[in-house]
Amino acid sequence: MRKKHATLLAWLKAADDQAIERTGTTRAYLRQIAYGNKEASPVVAAKIEQETDRAITRQELRPDDWSVIWPELTAG
């Protein structure tokens, strides 16, 4: 089942082109992630988290495997 990321959609509407560029992907691909059609890669997930000042976290974007990719986040 696809999960829509409302926070990512809202951020996309307000984000300027430079912010989108810093995520390492395109606005169109971010929209696909936001609508649940695509999964963010670990790198893109981390960049989205950084660019949104943690309003959207890696854990939200990769709920099934984030603890394997970033085990250091489970300690805190």
MARKOLSE-481444 format. One record per residue: residue number from 0; x, y, z of N, C-alpha, C in turn. Coordinates in nm, 4 decimals. Layout:
<rs>
[NUM,[X,Y,Z],[X,Y,Z],[X,Y,Z]],
...
</rs>
This chain:
<rs>
[0,[0.0834,-0.1188,0.0000],[0.0000,0.0000,0.0000],[0.0878,0.1251,0.0000]],
[1,[0.0539,0.2178,-0.0841],[0.1313,0.3409,-0.0931],[0.0952,0.4350,0.0205]],
[2,[0.1979,0.5002,0.0731],[0.1758,0.5959,0.1809],[0.2112,0.7351,0.1295]],
[3,[0.1143,0.8231,0.1351],[0.1338,0.9609,0.0938],[0.2038,1.0373,0.2057]],
[4,[0.3026,1.1172,0.1702],[0.3773,1.1979,0.2664],[0.3311,1.3434,0.2550]],
[5,[0.2294,1.3779,0.3315],[0.1701,1.5119,0.3232],[0.2713,1.6208,0.3562]],
[6,[0.3599,1.5959,0.4501],[0.4595,1.6968,0.4881],[0.5556,1.7227,0.3730]],
[7,[0.5959,1.6162,0.3045],[0.6849,1.6331,0.1888],[0.6129,1.7084,0.0774]],
[8,[0.4868,1.6786,0.0538],[0.4103,1.7514,-0.0480],[0.4019,1.9005,-0.0146]],
[9,[0.3760,1.9312,0.1107],[0.3673,2.0717,0.1525],[0.5023,2.1413,0.1354]],
[10,[0.6099,2.0722,0.1727],[0.7433,2.1310,0.1575],[0.7729,2.1556,0.0101]],
[11,[0.7363,2.0615,-0.0763],[0.7610,2.0763,-0.2198],[0.6934,2.2003,-0.2774]],
[12,[0.5752,2.2297,-0.2309],[0.5024,2.3469,-0.2809],[0.5736,2.4770,-0.2463]],
[13,[0.6404,2.4781,-0.1318],[0.7057,2.6006,-0.0857],[0.8536,2.6082,-0.1219]],
[14,[0.9156,2.4958,-0.1553],[1.0605,2.4908,-0.1776],[1.1001,2.5605,-0.3072]],
[15,[1.2113,2.6341,-0.2990],[1.2636,2.6962,-0.4200],[1.3516,2.5962,-0.4955]],
[16,[1.3914,2.6324,-0.6145],[1.4682,2.5415,-0.6997],[1.6020,2.5019,-0.6377]],
[17,[1.6645,2.5928,-0.5646],[1.7929,2.5620,-0.5014],[1.7762,2.4565,-0.3923]],
[18,[1.6696,2.4657,-0.3163],[1.6435,2.3654,-0.2121],[1.6196,2.2286,-0.2745]],
[19,[1.5447,2.2255,-0.3816],[1.5196,2.0995,-0.4525],[1.6515,2.0426,-0.5026]],
[20,[1.7327,2.1253,-0.5615],[1.8617,2.0806,-0.6152],[1.9498,2.0197,-0.5066]],
[21,[1.9463,2.0769,-0.3886],[2.0297,2.0257,-0.2782],[1.9862,1.8868,-0.2311]],
[22,[1.8657,1.8432,-0.2675],[1.8242,1.7077,-0.2309],[1.8870,1.6032,-0.3214]],
[23,[1.9452,1.6459,-0.4327],[2.0117,1.5530,-0.5223],[1.9203,1.4858,-0.6222]],
[24,[1.7985,1.5356,-0.6347],[1.7054,1.4787,-0.7322],[1.6167,1.5896,-0.7863]],
[25,[1.5168,1.5535,-0.8613],[1.4303,1.6531,-0.9247],[1.3006,1.6714,-0.8465]],
[26,[1.2345,1.7806,-0.8746],[1.1045,1.8078,-0.8139],[1.0051,1.6965,-0.8515]],
[27,[1.0108,1.6518,-0.9760],[0.9196,1.5464,-1.0216],[0.9436,1.4162,-0.9454]],
[28,[1.0696,1.3816,-0.9235],[1.0975,1.2575,-0.8507],[1.0569,1.2710,-0.7040]],
[29,[1.0788,1.3876,-0.6459],[1.0359,1.4112,-0.5077],[0.8836,1.3998,-0.4967]],
[30,[0.8142,1.4443,-0.5991],[0.6679,1.4312,-0.6001],[0.6286,1.2829,-0.6033]],
[31,[0.7017,1.2033,-0.6794],[0.6751,1.0591,-0.6831],[0.6962,0.9959,-0.5452]],
[32,[0.7992,1.0394,-0.4756],[0.8241,0.9919,-0.3387],[0.7097,1.0365,-0.2481]],
[33,[0.6709,1.1625,-0.2604],[0.5657,1.2179,-0.1747],[0.4327,1.1456,-0.1923]],
[34,[0.4014,1.1039,-0.3143],[0.2764,1.0328,-0.3388],[0.2873,0.8826,-0.3134]],
[35,[0.4061,0.8373,-0.2738],[0.4236,0.6969,-0.2403],[0.4462,0.6053,-0.3587]],
[36,[0.4722,0.6628,-0.4745],[0.4978,0.5822,-0.5938],[0.6417,0.5327,-0.6017]],
[37,[0.7333,0.6042,-0.5389],[0.8750,0.5690,-0.5376],[0.9264,0.5771,-0.3951]],
[38,[1.0350,0.5072,-0.3694],[1.0990,0.5139,-0.2383],[1.2246,0.5982,-0.2497]],
[39,[1.2474,0.6833,-0.1526],[1.3688,0.7641,-0.1515],[1.4886,0.6739,-0.1276]],
[40,[1.5949,0.6978,-0.2018],[1.7181,0.6253,-0.1752],[1.7704,0.6715,-0.0394]],
[41,[1.8612,0.5961,0.0212],[1.9178,0.6411,0.1489],[1.9809,0.7797,0.1395]],
[42,[2.0501,0.8070,0.0314],[2.1151,0.9376,0.0154],[2.0113,1.0482,0.0030]],
[43,[1.9112,1.0276,-0.0809],[1.8076,1.1296,-0.0992],[1.7281,1.1481,0.0299]],
[44,[1.6987,1.0397,0.0997],[1.6261,1.0508,0.2270],[1.7033,1.1367,0.3262]],
[45,[1.8337,1.1147,0.3355],[1.9163,1.1940,0.4277],[1.9206,1.3405,0.3852]],
[46,[1.9292,1.3656,0.2546],[1.9324,1.5037,0.2062],[1.7986,1.5745,0.2275]],
[47,[1.6881,1.5027,0.2097],[1.5565,1.5613,0.2369],[1.5466,1.5982,0.3841]],
[48,[1.5895,1.5070,0.4705],[1.5867,1.5346,0.6138],[1.6670,1.6597,0.6465]],
[49,[1.7858,1.6705,0.5898],[1.8713,1.7863,0.6143],[1.8085,1.9141,0.5587]],
[50,[1.7584,1.9075,0.4377],[1.7036,2.0264,0.3718],[1.5762,2.0762,0.4390]],
[51,[1.5004,1.9862,0.5011],[1.3754,2.0267,0.5673],[1.3949,2.0513,0.7172]],
[52,[1.5191,2.0561,0.7609],[1.5492,2.0752,0.9036],[1.4755,1.9730,0.9901]],
[53,[1.4764,1.8481,0.9443],[1.4176,1.7333,1.0136],[1.2644,1.7376,1.0237]],
[54,[1.1999,1.8235,0.9447],[1.0533,1.8196,0.9398],[1.0080,1.6882,0.8767]],
[55,[1.0924,1.6349,0.7898],[1.0713,1.5042,0.7279],[1.1963,1.4222,0.7588]],
[56,[1.1782,1.3103,0.8227],[1.2952,1.2320,0.8651],[1.3212,1.1127,0.7742]],
[57,[1.4438,1.0632,0.7841],[1.4814,0.9413,0.7118],[1.3920,0.8249,0.7529]],
[58,[1.3579,0.8217,0.8812],[1.2735,0.7139,0.9326],[1.1362,0.7145,0.8655]],
[59,[1.0817,0.8324,0.8421],[0.9519,0.8432,0.7751],[0.9608,0.8001,0.6295]],
[60,[1.0698,0.8352,0.5650],[1.0851,0.8072,0.4234],[1.1231,0.6626,0.3947]],
[61,[1.1872,0.5957,0.4911],[1.2292,0.4565,0.4741],[1.1913,0.3767,0.5986]],
[62,[1.0618,0.3634,0.6262],[1.0178,0.3009,0.7512],[1.0556,0.1538,0.7661]],
[63,[1.0741,0.0836,0.6566],[1.1007,-0.0595,0.6646],[1.2464,-0.0957,0.6903]],
[64,[1.3384,-0.0065,0.6548],[1.4790,-0.0458,0.6660],[1.5723,0.0604,0.7237]],
[65,[1.5172,0.1687,0.7754],[1.6046,0.2751,0.8235],[1.6989,0.2280,0.9334]],
[66,[1.6546,0.1382,1.0200],[1.7405,0.0957,1.1318],[1.8567,0.0088,1.0845]],
[67,[1.8437,-0.0505,0.9675],[1.9542,-0.1281,0.9100],[2.0539,-0.0347,0.8417]],
[68,[2.0012,0.0646,0.7737],[2.0861,0.1601,0.7002],[2.1593,0.2533,0.7968]],
[69,[2.0880,0.3020,0.8979],[2.1436,0.3971,0.9937],[2.1302,0.3421,1.1357]],
[70,[2.2023,0.2386,1.1720],[2.1857,0.1781,1.3056],[2.2192,0.2755,1.4189]],
[71,[2.3021,0.3739,1.3895],[2.3373,0.4710,1.4931],[2.2181,0.5537,1.5398]],
[72,[2.1122,0.5594,1.4603],[1.9925,0.6356,1.4985],[1.9058,0.5615,1.5979]],
[73,[1.9253,0.4327,1.6134],[1.8438,0.3552,1.7080],[1.8877,0.3760,1.8517]],
[74,[2.0098,0.4202,1.8718],[2.0628,0.4384,2.0081],[2.0035,0.5604,2.0776]],
[75,[1.9543,0.6574,2.0013],[1.9100,0.7820,2.0630],[1.7697,0.7975,2.0785]],
</rs>
